[in-house]
């Protein structure tokens, strides 16, 4: 049973977290490259927010959005 848990430890520490260890060591040399994953997620979130606001404007222009507070039964 001990070998099973040591196998799980090896899988996570040596294989699955290897990219994170690489980014951690890269941080000492270049902060921007080490945080590239963060920047990618920020760009994705900004694009999703822009698209969401664009869609809200489209629905509002077509008068398809329901601004009534009693639109849901639990609010009445």
N, C-alpha and C positions, 0 to 999 in steps of 0.2 A: 504494500500500500504506500510505503514511503517513496518508492520509485515512481509511482504514478504522480504524486504531488511534485516531485522533483522534475518530472517530465513537463508538467504544466508550468512550473517555474522557468525552465529552460525555454519553452515555447514563447512565453511572454517577454522575458528579459532579453534573450539573445536574438529572437527572430522578429516578433511583432513590434517591439519597441526600438528596433535598430534605427529606423528613420528618425525617431524622436531623439535618440542619443546623438545622431549625426547633426541634427539641427541644434541641439544643446551645445555641442562642441564648436559648431560654426558661429554661435553667438559671440564668442570671444574675438572672432576675426571680423565679422560683418553683421551688424544688427539687422540691417534691412533684409538680407538674404535669409537670416534665421527666422524672421517673422513673415516670410512670404505666404505661408498658409493663412495667417491672420489677415493679410492684405487681400488675398483672394476671397475670403469669406466676407470681408467688408464690401468689396466690389459687388459680390453676388447679392448681398443684402440691400445695397443701394439700388441696384437694378430692379430687384423685386419690389422695393418700395415705390420706385418711379413707375413701374408697370401697374401696381395696385392703384396708385393715385390717378393714373391715366384712365384706368377702367372705371374708377368712381366718377370721373368727369364725364365719361361717355354715357354712363347710366343716368347721371343727373341731367345731361343735355336731352336725353330721350324721355325724361320723366318716368323712368322705370324703377327708380328707387323708392322704397316706402319709408318715409320719415315718421310715420305714425308710431307713437310709443306703445300702442296697443296691438302692434303687429304680431306679437307673441302672446299666447294665452296666459303665460305666467306673469306678464306685466300688467294685465288688466285688473 
